[in-house]
């Protein structure tokens, strides 16, 4: 919203400021028309048989241009008249020039003179110096008549610089009004956001986090503040659009539970047949048990995910040794990998430490590893690798399966989205990667999933990454 307002305000200010100069020129032109008509009327009083005596005009203009005065027009201090007056005859030859430069010159080709001699309105804007737009002079002409004939043209010129200060001042004021308006909106939005966020316990959570820390540094406080502000902004967004979001979640969950519930209902109905053989009855009982466990597992995972989404501060924060954590997770996952003869390779070096909740981090890695095992073929291999990339620790879990189809790449972290496992063709709850993503965000990191592509373009499995900020551990002096 703020971005749209800022862009709209910038566009509007650009249009207004670019339109100021033409509007001021139009205003100046209107006053020049009056002056040109006034001088033409004065000259007409002295015209005799089509001839234009200009002595009286020359005396008046000369005296006017030599006058000195003091007039304060807002921010402009004016001390002299800045007008140029030119009189040409019926052939466009200059008879009088207040600057004294162009007497005798042929001005019949100039737009102001040629149009006025034809009985039309004539005006032009011409630069004194071709390369300098600030030297532009506005010229407005009026006809000098003798009866019904046009016997000459009087042109009044005014340098743009004489009112350019008004344009610059108006442009500056307009820009400052826009900046002030945008600043006011930002302050208002900040106050409103604080007002909205306060009920979500932002200050309380920050105080609780500070009390649990044995030592704090400006960098850690800044990073934690950013994490909490981001989580709080999500709370505000969810509060504003909560009804629509809740409806979407209920719809998705209903769809996911519909299949196992239908299977349970169908099995229960069939089991009402008293003549059903014992083996078939046991088959349906097993089916009910399996689908019930599936529902319970989905609900449990959804409740865990919902709890994570409402957290802004981790309850348990400690230094976690990445090597030790991965060894434990891999050892546990090997129990499910051995029956399918899947080999798990672990590549991790010592000294990598992250700050966070050890239990949640182990759950996140365990989810990624379980995914990799599910998508690897029997006898395949899974690689778990941890490496330091600048200020982050990157944990990668790669499988040897078929990889992800292109249509699934952008959806793998969506709730309830799942792909069939190659060995069983069954889908999971579709909550595992969403769970990993929430854990990563709580720790100030991110989760990613991509296909492993080689130089020849062949896809050999997928690679899931858990990116976490590294914990700086000072080395002890020797």
C-alpha positions as CSV (number, residue, x, y, z in Angstrom):
1,X,0.0,0.0,0.0
2,X,2.8,2.4,1.0
3,X,4.7,1.5,-2.2
4,X,1.7,2.2,-4.3
5,X,1.1,5.5,-2.5
6,X,4.7,6.6,-2.9
7,X,4.8,5.7,-6.6
8,X,1.5,7.5,-7.2
9,X,2.7,10.6,-5.3
10,X,5.9,10.7,-7.2
11,X,4.1,10.4,-10.5
12,X,1.7,13.2,-9.5
13,X,4.5,15.5,-8.3
14,X,6.3,14.9,-11.5
15,X,3.3,15.8,-13.6
16,X,2.6,18.9,-11.5
17,X,6.1,20.2,-11.4
18,X,6.6,19.7,-15.1
19,X,3.4,21.6,-15.8
20,X,4.4,24.6,-13.7
21,X,6.6,26.3,-16.3
22,X,4.0,26.2,-19.1
23,X,1.3,27.5,-16.8
24,X,3.5,30.4,-15.7
25,X,4.4,31.2,-19.3
26,X,0.7,31.2,-20.2
27,X,0.1,33.7,-17.3
28,X,3.0,35.9,-18.5
29,X,1.7,35.7,-22.1
30,X,-1.7,36.9,-21.1
31,X,-0.3,40.1,-19.4
32,X,2.0,40.7,-22.4
33,X,-1.1,40.7,-24.7
34,X,-2.5,43.5,-22.7
35,X,0.7,45.5,-22.8
36,X,1.1,44.9,-26.6
37,X,-2.4,46.1,-27.3
38,X,-1.9,49.2,-25.1
39,X,1.3,50.2,-26.9
40,X,-0.4,49.5,-30.3
41,X,-3.3,51.8,-29.3
42,X,-0.8,54.6,-28.3
43,X,1.1,54.3,-31.7
44,X,-2.2,54.4,-33.6
45,X,-3.0,57.8,-32.1
46,X,0.1,59.2,-33.9
47,X,-0.4,57.4,-37.3
48,X,-0.7,59.9,-40.2
49,X,-1.6,58.6,-43.6
50,X,-0.3,55.1,-42.7
51,X,3.0,56.4,-41.4
52,X,4.0,55.6,-37.8
53,X,5.8,58.4,-35.9
54,X,7.6,56.7,-33.1
55,X,9.3,59.6,-31.2
56,X,6.8,59.7,-28.4
57,X,6.8,55.9,-28.0
58,X,10.6,55.9,-28.0
59,X,10.7,58.5,-25.2
60,X,8.1,56.7,-23.1
61,X,9.8,53.3,-23.4
62,X,13.3,54.8,-22.8
63,X,12.1,56.5,-19.7
64,X,10.3,53.4,-18.4
65,X,13.4,51.2,-19.0
66,X,15.6,53.6,-17.1
67,X,13.4,53.8,-14.1
68,X,14.7,52.3,-10.8
69,X,12.4,51.2,-8.0
70,X,12.1,48.6,-5.3
71,X,9.3,46.1,-5.3
72,X,9.2,42.9,-3.2
73,X,7.1,40.3,-4.9
74,X,7.0,37.4,-2.5
75,X,10.6,36.1,-2.7
76,X,11.5,38.2,-5.8
77,X,13.0,41.7,-5.3
78,X,12.3,43.7,-8.5
79,X,14.2,46.9,-9.3
80,X,13.6,47.6,-13.0
81,X,11.3,46.9,-15.9
82,X,12.2,43.8,-17.9
83,X,10.4,44.4,-21.2
84,X,11.6,44.4,-24.8
85,X,9.6,46.4,-27.4
86,X,10.0,46.1,-31.1
87,X,8.0,48.0,-33.8
88,X,8.0,46.8,-37.4
89,X,6.3,48.3,-40.5
90,X,3.9,46.7,-42.8
91,X,6.8,44.9,-44.6
92,X,8.2,43.5,-41.4
93,X,11.2,45.8,-41.2
94,X,12.2,46.9,-37.7
95,X,11.6,50.6,-37.2
96,X,12.2,50.6,-33.4
97,X,14.0,48.2,-31.0
98,X,14.2,49.0,-27.3
99,X,17.5,47.1,-27.2
100,X,19.0,49.1,-30.1
101,X,20.3,45.9,-31.8
102,X,17.8,45.1,-34.6
103,X,16.8,48.4,-36.1
104,X,16.5,47.9,-39.9
105,X,16.4,44.1,-39.7
106,X,13.8,42.1,-41.6
107,X,11.5,40.4,-39.0
108,X,8.9,39.4,-41.6
109,X,9.9,35.7,-41.2
110,X,9.3,35.7,-37.4
111,X,6.1,34.0,-36.4
112,X,4.8,36.8,-34.3
113,X,5.2,39.4,-37.0
114,X,4.1,37.4,-40.0
115,X,0.9,36.1,-38.3
116,X,0.0,39.6,-37.0
117,X,0.4,41.2,-40.4
118,X,-2.1,38.6,-41.7
119,X,-4.6,39.7,-39.0
120,X,-4.0,36.6,-36.8
121,X,-2.6,36.3,-33.3
122,X,1.1,36.1,-33.3
123,X,3.5,35.0,-30.5
124,X,6.8,33.1,-30.2
125,X,9.5,31.9,-27.8
126,X,13.1,32.4,-28.9
127,X,16.4,31.9,-27.2
128,X,19.0,34.6,-27.1
129,X,21.6,31.9,-26.8
130,X,20.7,28.8,-28.8
131,X,22.3,26.4,-26.3
132,X,20.9,28.0,-23.2
133,X,17.2,27.4,-22.4
134,X,17.3,30.0,-19.6
135,X,17.9,32.7,-22.2
136,X,14.4,32.2,-23.7
137,X,12.3,35.3,-24.4
138,X,8.5,35.3,-24.9
139,X,7.3,37.6,-27.6
140,X,3.7,38.7,-28.1
141,X,2.6,41.0,-31.0
142,X,-0.3,43.3,-31.6
143,X,-1.3,45.0,-34.9
144,X,-1.0,48.8,-35.5
145,X,-3.9,49.8,-37.6
146,X,-4.8,52.8,-39.8
147,X,-8.4,52.5,-40.6
148,X,-8.9,48.9,-41.8
149,X,-5.3,48.5,-42.8
150,X,-2.5,47.0,-40.7
151,X,0.4,49.3,-41.1
152,X,2.8,47.8,-38.5
153,X,3.3,45.5,-35.6
154,X,4.4,46.2,-32.1
155,X,6.0,43.2,-30.2
156,X,6.5,43.0,-26.5
157,X,9.1,40.6,-25.2
158,X,9.7,39.3,-21.7
159,X,12.7,37.1,-20.6
160,X,11.6,33.8,-19.0
161,X,14.2,34.4,-16.3
162,X,12.2,37.4,-15.1
163,X,9.5,35.0,-13.7
164,X,11.7,31.8,-13.6
165,X,12.3,32.4,-9.9
166,X,8.5,32.0,-9.3
167,X,8.6,28.7,-11.2
168,X,11.5,27.4,-9.2
169,X,9.9,28.5,-5.9
170,X,6.6,26.9,-6.8
171,X,8.3,23.7,-7.9
172,X,10.3,23.5,-4.6
173,X,7.2,24.2,-2.5
174,X,5.2,21.5,-4.4
175,X,8.0,18.9,-3.9
176,X,8.2,19.7,-0.2
177,X,4.5,19.4,0.1
178,X,4.7,15.9,-1.5
179,X,7.6,14.9,0.7
180,X,5.7,16.2,3.8
181,X,2.6,14.3,2.8
182,X,4.6,11.0,2.3
183,X,6.4,11.5,5.6
184,X,3.2,12.1,7.4
185,X,1.7,8.9,5.9
186,X,4.8,6.9,6.9
187,X,4.6,8.2,10.4
188,X,0.9,7.5,10.6
189,X,1.4,4.0,9.2
190,X,4.2,3.4,11.7
191,X,2.0,4.5,14.6
192,X,-0.9,2.4,13.3
193,X,1.3,-0.6,12.9
194,X,2.6,-0.2,16.5
195,X,-1.0,0.1,17.7
196,X,-1.9,-3.0,15.8
197,X,1.1,-5.0,16.8
198,X,1.1,-4.2,20.5
199,X,-1.8,-6.5,21.2
200,X,0.3,-9.3,19.8
201,X,2.8,-9.0,22.6
202,X,5.8,-7.7,20.6
203,X,7.3,-5.8,23.5
204,X,6.6,-8.6,25.9
205,X,8.2,-11.2,23.7
206,X,11.3,-9.0,23.2
207,X,11.7,-8.5,26.9
208,X,11.2,-12.3,27.5
209,X,14.0,-13.0,24.9
210,X,16.4,-10.5,26.5
211,X,15.9,-12.0,30.0
212,X,16.9,-15.5,28.7
213,X,20.1,-14.3,27.2
214,X,23.4,-14.8,29.1
215,X,25.0,-12.1,27.0
216,X,23.7,-9.8,24.3
217,X,25.4,-7.9,21.5
218,X,24.0,-5.1,19.3
219,X,24.1,-7.5,16.3
220,X,22.1,-10.2,18.0
221,X,19.5,-7.7,19.3
222,X,19.1,-6.2,15.9
223,X,18.7,-9.6,14.2
224,X,16.2,-10.7,16.8
225,X,14.3,-7.4,16.4
226,X,14.0,-7.9,12.7
227,X,12.8,-11.5,13.1
228,X,10.1,-10.4,15.6
229,X,9.0,-7.4,13.5
230,X,8.6,-9.7,10.5
231,X,6.6,-12.2,12.5
232,X,4.5,-9.4,13.9
233,X,3.8,-8.0,10.4
234,X,2.6,-11.4,9.4
235,X,0.3,-11.4,12.5
236,X,-1.2,-8.0,11.4
237,X,-1.6,-9.4,7.9
238,X,-3.3,-12.5,9.2
239,X,-5.5,-10.4,11.5
240,X,-6.7,-8.2,8.7
241,X,-7.3,-11.1,6.2
242,X,-7.9,-13.8,8.8
243,X,-11.4,-14.7,7.8
244,X,-10.4,-15.4,4.2
245,X,-7.2,-17.3,5.3
246,X,-9.1,-19.4,7.8
247,X,-11.7,-20.3,5.2
248,X,-9.0,-21.4,2.8
249,X,-7.3,-23.5,5.5
250,X,-10.5,-25.2,6.4
251,X,-11.3,-25.9,2.8
252,X,-7.9,-27.5,2.2
253,X,-8.0,-29.5,5.4
254,X,-11.5,-30.8,4.6
255,X,-10.3,-31.9,1.2
256,X,-7.4,-33.8,2.8
257,X,-9.5,-35.5,5.4
258,X,-12.3,-36.4,3.0
259,X,-10.4,-39.4,1.5
260,X,-9.5,-41.3,4.7
261,X,-12.9,-40.6,6.2
262,X,-14.6,-41.9,3.1
263,X,-12.5,-45.1,3.3
264,X,-13.4,-45.6,7.0
265,X,-17.1,-45.0,6.3
266,X,-17.0,-47.5,3.4
267,X,-15.2,-50.1,5.4
268,X,-17.5,-49.7,8.4
269,X,-20.6,-50.1,6.2
270,X,-19.2,-53.3,4.5
271,X,-18.4,-54.8,7.9
272,X,-22.1,-54.7,8.9
273,X,-22.4,-57.8,6.7
274,X,-22.6,-60.6,9.3
275,X,-21.6,-63.3,6.7
276,X,-18.3,-61.5,5.8
277,X,-15.3,-64.0,6.0
278,X,-12.9,-63.4,8.9
279,X,-10.0,-62.7,6.6
280,X,-11.9,-60.0,4.7
281,X,-13.2,-58.5,8.0
282,X,-9.6,-58.2,9.3
283,X,-8.6,-56.6,6.0
284,X,-11.2,-53.9,6.5
285,X,-10.3,-53.5,10.2
286,X,-6.6,-52.9,9.2
287,X,-7.8,-50.4,6.6
288,X,-9.8,-48.5,9.3
289,X,-6.8,-48.5,11.6
290,X,-4.5,-47.3,8.9
291,X,-6.7,-44.4,7.8
292,X,-7.4,-43.4,11.4
293,X,-3.7,-43.2,12.0
294,X,-3.4,-41.1,8.9
295,X,-6.0,-38.7,10.2
296,X,-4.4,-38.5,13.6
297,X,-1.0,-37.9,12.0
298,X,-2.3,-35.1,9.8
299,X,-4.1,-33.4,12.7
300,X,-1.0,-33.7,14.9
301,X,1.3,-32.2,12.2
302,X,-1.2,-29.4,11.5
303,X,-1.4,-28.5,15.2
304,X,2.4,-28.4,15.4
305,X,2.6,-26.2,12.3
306,X,-0.1,-23.9,13.7
307,X,1.8,-23.5,16.9
308,X,5.0,-22.6,15.0
309,X,3.2,-20.0,12.9
310,X,2.0,-18.2,16.0
311,X,5.5,-18.1,17.6
312,X,7.6,-14.9,17.3
313,X,10.3,-15.9,19.8
314,X,11.9,-19.4,20.3
315,X,11.1,-20.8,23.7
316,X,14.4,-22.7,24.0
317,X,17.5,-21.0,22.5
318,X,21.0,-22.4,22.8
319,X,24.2,-22.9,20.9
320,X,23.7,-26.0,18.6
321,X,26.7,-27.9,17.3
322,X,25.7,-28.8,13.7
323,X,28.0,-31.8,13.5
324,X,26.6,-33.4,16.6
325,X,23.0,-32.6,15.6
326,X,23.4,-34.2,12.1
327,X,25.1,-37.3,13.5
328,X,22.1,-37.9,15.8
329,X,19.5,-37.3,13.1
330,X,21.3,-39.5,10.5
331,X,21.7,-42.3,13.1
332,X,17.9,-42.3,13.8
333,X,17.0,-42.1,10.1
334,X,19.2,-45.0,9.3
335,X,16.6,-47.3,10.9
336,X,14.1,-46.6,8.1
337,X,16.8,-46.5,5.4
338,X,18.4,-49.9,6.1
339,X,15.4,-52.1,5.1
340,X,15.4,-50.5,1.7
341,X,19.2,-50.7,1.5
342,X,19.5,-46.9,1.1
343,X,22.9,-45.6,2.1
344,X,23.2,-42.2,3.9
345,X,26.5,-40.3,3.6
346,X,27.3,-37.5,6.0
347,X,29.8,-34.8,5.2
348,X,30.2,-32.2,7.9
349,X,33.2,-30.5,9.5
350,X,33.7,-29.4,13.0
351,X,33.2,-25.9,14.5
352,X,29.9,-25.0,12.9
353,X,27.5,-23.6,15.5
354,X,24.0,-22.1,15.1
355,X,21.8,-20.5,17.7
356,X,18.3,-21.8,18.1
357,X,16.0,-24.6,19.4
358,X,17.9,-27.9,19.2
359,X,14.7,-29.9,19.2
360,X,13.1,-28.0,16.3
361,X,16.2,-28.0,14.3
362,X,16.5,-31.7,14.6
363,X,12.9,-32.1,13.6
364,X,13.5,-29.9,10.5
365,X,16.5,-31.9,9.4
366,X,14.7,-35.2,10.2
367,X,11.8,-34.1,7.9
368,X,14.2,-33.3,5.0
369,X,16.0,-36.6,5.5
370,X,12.7,-38.6,5.7
371,X,11.7,-36.9,2.4
372,X,15.0,-37.8,0.7
373,X,14.7,-41.4,1.8
374,X,11.1,-41.6,0.6
375,X,12.0,-40.3,-2.9
376,X,15.1,-42.4,-3.3
377,X,14.9,-45.8,-5.0
378,X,15.7,-49.0,-3.2
379,X,19.4,-49.4,-3.0
380,X,19.9,-45.6,-3.7
381,X,21.9,-43.2,-1.7
382,X,21.2,-40.0,0.3
383,X,23.8,-37.4,1.1
384,X,23.7,-35.0,4.1
385,X,26.2,-32.2,3.9
386,X,26.8,-29.1,6.0
387,X,29.0,-26.2,4.9
388,X,29.7,-22.6,5.8
389,X,28.7,-20.0,3.3
390,X,29.8,-16.5,4.4
391,X,27.7,-15.8,7.5
392,X,25.4,-18.8,7.2
393,X,25.5,-22.5,7.8
394,X,23.9,-24.4,4.9
395,X,22.6,-28.0,5.6
396,X,21.9,-29.8,2.3
397,X,20.0,-33.1,2.0
398,X,20.2,-34.7,-1.4
399,X,18.3,-37.8,-2.7
400,X,18.8,-40.0,-5.7
401,X,15.2,-40.1,-6.9
402,X,13.6,-38.8,-10.1
403,X,13.6,-35.1,-9.0
404,X,10.6,-32.7,-9.0
405,X,8.4,-32.1,-12.0
406,X,8.5,-28.5,-13.2
407,X,4.9,-27.8,-12.1
408,X,5.7,-28.7,-8.5
409,X,8.8,-26.5,-8.0
410,X,6.9,-23.4,-6.8
411,X,4.4,-25.3,-4.6
412,X,6.5,-27.8,-2.6
413,X,6.3,-25.6,0.5
414,X,2.6,-25.1,0.3
415,X,0.5,-26.7,3.0
416,X,-1.0,-30.1,2.1
417,X,0.8,-30.2,-1.2
418,X,2.5,-33.6,-1.7
419,X,3.9,-35.7,-4.5
420,X,3.5,-39.5,-4.7
421,X,6.5,-41.5,-3.4
422,X,8.1,-43.4,-6.2
423,X,8.3,-46.8,-4.3
424,X,4.7,-46.7,-2.9
425,X,2.9,-44.1,-5.0
426,X,1.3,-42.8,-1.8
427,X,1.3,-39.2,-0.7
428,X,2.3,-37.7,2.6
429,X,0.3,-35.2,4.6
430,X,1.9,-32.4,2.7
431,X,2.9,-30.6,5.9
432,X,6.5,-31.6,6.3
433,X,8.1,-29.0,4.2
434,X,5.8,-26.3,5.5
435,X,7.0,-27.4,9.0
436,X,10.6,-27.1,7.9
437,X,10.0,-23.7,6.3
438,X,8.4,-22.3,9.5
439,X,11.3,-23.6,11.6
440,X,13.8,-21.9,9.3
441,X,12.0,-18.6,9.5
442,X,11.9,-18.8,13.3
443,X,15.7,-19.1,13.2
444,X,16.2,-16.2,10.8
445,X,17.0,-18.5,7.9
446,X,15.2,-20.1,4.9
447,X,14.4,-23.4,3.3
448,X,14.9,-24.2,-0.3
449,X,14.3,-27.2,-2.6
450,X,15.7,-27.7,-6.1
451,X,16.5,-30.4,-8.6
452,X,20.1,-31.6,-8.9
453,X,21.0,-30.9,-12.5
454,X,24.3,-31.9,-14.1
455,X,26.2,-30.4,-17.0
456,X,24.4,-32.5,-19.5
457,X,21.0,-31.3,-18.2
458,X,20.2,-34.6,-16.6
459,X,18.2,-34.5,-13.3
460,X,19.4,-36.8,-10.6
461,X,17.3,-36.3,-7.5
462,X,16.4,-33.2,-5.5
463,X,18.4,-31.2,-3.0
464,X,16.8,-29.6,0.0
465,X,18.6,-26.8,1.8
466,X,18.2,-25.4,5.3
467,X,20.0,-22.1,5.6
468,X,20.7,-20.8,9.1
469,X,22.7,-17.8,10.5
470,X,26.0,-19.1,11.8
471,X,26.8,-18.4,15.5
472,X,30.2,-16.7,15.9
473,X,32.3,-18.6,18.4
474,X,35.5,-16.8,19.4
475,X,38.6,-18.9,19.4
476,X,40.5,-19.2,22.6
477,X,44.0,-17.8,22.7
478,X,46.7,-20.4,22.5
